[in-house]
């Protein structure tokens, strides 16, 4: 079967640009209001990433998530391209004293044409003091938050150039004494070919499409005063339960493209681009670059350097007066990092690091370890 790779590349970029342009034009025309539901999603920890490589490459990662278990998170359609079993574990300290960790395990089968994998991510903090209106100095008690998701993935190569994958996820949120649950699916496709002898990848991913996150538990229990003036024997106060509304998950659609500008047995230099349309934010874009040295000193050791910029409109702060935060805000969206590893036909070990700027919230350091066998 003949594939027009150049035409597919152009179509992907045009689609990303046209989608973003249409959204901008609709708002600018004045005929339609911007109905983006900013800040209305729950379980935003589902967007925190997996592995230092993915953090370093930002919104471009779905195109190149083909070599380790982070594909389970970034693009289930690429998980079947690993070729051998793999494990990835990563962790980092997020902003405000919170912590995030992710782990994934992927197994190919059926001669490498299929794969199954599992993943788990967790985010939260512990032992924070409880303050109330009546006790502004603290009640003497503490609370903790733990948000967790678990996913199972099946991926399949339908040809030597096209693969798809599906992930089923359960989401659990323990917010003090209240708890919430939801279910979601991720769906991804991956197209891989060569253009003038150099690899080119394209990815389309829809993630976190599912049910609303609804809460219950002892944290919603209340007492309601009753009018006892009539003298009737009633329980005062009367026990009750707060009724809460379910919150939607952070559904996101992504398009990503990569092309190896330099491609030799010893070195690869990749240029990457991406477009995203979240449910609760405006359309964003990303670009990145990754440099891989595959055989340092003609050995099995390798090294990588990478960097990216990811733009999300609602993360930008506009002020009319200069502030101390102006300089820090300009760094929002930048990320970078690198890796050192050993890789042969039977074993792979890699250590990755990434730094991502959160603008006025500071920066985060992400560490991960990759194993293959």
N, C-alpha and C positions, 0 to 999 in steps of 0.2 A: 504494500500500500504506500502511495506517495504522499508525503506531508510537505506543505509549503511552510517551512519554519519561519522564514522572513515575514511572510504574511501574518502568521499567528502572533509573532512578536509585536508587529505594528498594531494589530487588532487589540492586543492586551493593553498596550499603552494608550491607544485611542479610547478604549472603553473606560479606563481609569480616569483619563482627562475629561472625557465627555460627561461622566457621572458627576465628578466634582464641579465641572462648569455649569451643569444644569442646576445643581443645588444652589450655586451662587447666583445664577441668573434669576432663579425663581424668587429669591429673597430681594435682589436688587430691583426687580421690576415693579415691586410695590403691589402687585395684584394678589400675591399670596404671602401670608405671614410665615415666619420661620417657626415651625411646630416642633423643633427638636426638643426632646424632653430631658433637658440638662439635669443631671444629678438625681434622676429618679430610679436608677437601677440599684438593686441589692447585690450582695455577694461580689463586690468589685474585686475581691482577691483572686477571682478566676482569671483576671487579666495580668497577673504579676509575673508570668513567664515560667520557664523551665530550663535550667541549665545556663551557665555563664555565656555560652556562645550565643544563645537566643537573646539574652539581655543585651549583649554587645552589638548585635545586628538589628535590634529593634523590630520595627514593623516589616522588615524585609525577610525575616527568618523563614516563613512558610515555603519560600522557593528553594531553599537549600537544606531543609531538615530531612536529609536522606541518609546520614551516616551514623546516627546514634538514636537512643531511645527518646530524645526530646521531640522526635517526630510525632509521638503519641499526643503531645500537647499542641504543637504548632500546626501540624498538618497530618491527620491520620491517613490521608491518601499517599503520603511518602513513607509510611512505616514499613511497607512491604519491600522497600529498596535497600534495607540494611544488609541483607545477605547472610548475616550470622547473628546469633543471640547477643543482646547487649543490655547493659544496666547503666543508668545514670542517676546520680544523687547530687542535689545542689541545695544550698542554703544561703540566706543573707539576712542581715538586720535591716529592716525597713525603717521608715520614718516614725517618730513619736514613740520610740521604745518598743515597736512591734517587730515580729519575727516571721519569716516565711521560709518554708522548706518544700522541696518537690522531689519525688523519686519515680522512676519509670523502668519497666522491665519488658523487653520485646523479644519474641521468638518467631523466626521464620519457619515455615514448613511447606510441604508440597513441592519440594525442589526449589524453594526460594520464591515461588510465585505468590505465596500467601504469608500472612503473619498475624499473630495475636499478641496483645500486650495489655499490661495493666499499669495504672499510674495512681499516685496519691499526692495531693497537695494540702498543706495546712498553714494557717495564718492566725496570729492572735497575740495576746499579751496576758500577763498574770498579776494578780494581787494588787489591783488598783483601788485606792480608797473610795468609799461611797459618800457622796455629799448630797444633802437634801436642802430644801428651802428652810425647814425648821431647824436643821443642824448644819449650817454652812461650814463649820470647822471639821465636819466629818462625823460619821455615825460610829466609828470604831470597827466597822466591817469592811471587807474588800470584795471585789468581784473580778472575774476573768472572762475573756472572750476567746473562743476557739472556733475557727471556721475551717471546714474540711471538705474536700471533694475526692471522690474515688471514681475511676473510669476504667472501662474495658473496651478494647479496640480490636476490630477486625479490618485488615487491609488486603487488597488483592491487586496484582499486576495483570491487567487485561491484555497487554501487549508489551513489547520491549520499549514502548514509549509512553504508555499511559497507565496510571494506577489510581485507585480510589480507596477510601477508607471511611469507616463509621465508628464513632465512639459514643457509648452510653455512659452517662455520669449521674451519680447521686451527690447532692449537695447538702451539707449539714452545718447549721449555725447554732452554736451555743453562746448566747449573749446573756451572761450572768445566769439568772434563774429562768430565763426564757429560751426557747429553742425553736428552730425553724428547719424545714426540709423542703427540697425541691428536686426535680429530675430534669436532665437536659441531654441534648445530643450535639455532637460535632460531626460535620461532614466535610471531607476534603478531597480534592483531585490534584493530581500532579502530572504534568506533561514534561518529558525529558527527551531531548534529541541533540543534534549537533548542527551548528551553523558555521560553515567553512572550517570544519574540523574541530571546532571548539564547543564544549557543552553549553547548552542553553536549557533553562528550567522555567516553567510557569506553574503557578499554583492558584487555586480558587478554594477558599475555606469559609464555611459558615459555622460559627461556634456559639455555644451557650444558648441554643434555641430550646426552650423548655417551659416548664410550669412556673407559676409564681412561687416565691419563697414566703410561706405563711408561718406564723409564730403561734406557739401555745406554751403552757407550762406554768409553774408556780410564780414566775416573775410577773404574770399578768393578773394574779389574784389580788382583789381589792376588797375593802369593806365599805358599805354604803350606809350612812346614818338613816334611821327611820323616825317618822313622826309618831311618838308614843303619847301625845297629849290626850288622845281619846280614851286612854286607859286600857286598850286591848292588849292582851298578852302577846307581844311580838318580840322577836330576837333583834336586839339593837347593839352594835351595828349588824346589818345584814351582809353575809358574804356574797361576793360577786366576782365576775370575770370580765376583764377588758376585752373588747372585740377589736381585732386588728385587721387591716387590709393587707392582702398579699402584694409583694413587690416583685416586679419583673427582673429577670436575670439580665446581665450585660451582654445581650446578643450582639455579635460583631460579624461583618462580612469583609473579607480581605482578598486582595489580588496582589501577587508578588511575582517578580521576574528577576532572573539572574543570568549573567553571561560571563563566561571565562575569557577575559580579554587576553590573558596569557595562559597557555596551557601546554606544559611540558611534563616529562617524567619527574623532574626535580622541583617544579614550581607551578603554582596556580595563582592567578590574580583575577578576582571576580568583582564585577560591578553589579549592584543590586538596586532594585526599586520596588516600592510598594504603595498601595492605596488601601484605605480602610474606611468603612462606614459603620460606626457603632450605633446602637439604638439610642443611647443617652448622651451623645456628643455630636459635634459636627464632623463632616468628612475630613479625614487626615491623610497625610502622605509620609513616605519615608524613603531615604536613600542610604546606601551603605557601600562599603568596600571590604574585601577580605583577601589577605595575602597568606598563602600556605606554602611553606617550605617543607617538602615531603621527605627528603633524605639528607639530613644534615651530615656533612662529611662522608657522604656515600654510605650512610648507615640506615638502620630502621627507625631512627629517632627523627621527629619532625617538630616544627614550630609554626605558630600562626599569629598574625596580628589582624585586628579588625576594628572597625569603627562605623558609626551610623548616626543619623539624625532622624527623629520621628516627631512629626508635628501633630498635635491634637488641639483644635481651636479653643475649647473651653478651658484649657490649662493656662492660657495666656491672660495676664492681668494688665489692664489698661489704666494708667493713672495720669492725671493732669499735672501733677507736681512731682519733681524728682524725689526719690526715696532711696534709702540705703539698700532696698531690695532690688533696685533696677538692674544692677550688674549681675546679681545672682539669677534673676529671672531670665536674662538673655541666654543662660546656659541650659534652660529647660529643654529636654529632648535629646541632648547629646549623650552618646554612650560609646564605650570602646573597651578593648581588652585584648587578651591573647591566650595562647595555650602552649604547653609542652607535652609531648607524648611519645610513646613507643608503639609501633604497629607492625606486625608481621602476619603471615597467613593464619596463624593459630591463636594469636593473643593481641589484645590492644589495651593500653593503659594511657589515659590522658587526663591532665590537670588543667582546668580552665579558670580564668579570672575575668571579671567584667566590672566596670564602673559605670554607673548611670547617674546623670545629674537630674535631680528633682527640683531644680530652680531654687526658689526661696525656702524650700523644705530641706535642702541639703542634698548630699549624694549618698548612694548606696554601693556597697561592695558585695559582689556575688561570687561565690566559689562553688565549683562542681567537679566531680570525678566521674569519668567514663570508663567502663570496662566492656570488652568484647572478647568472645571466645568461639 
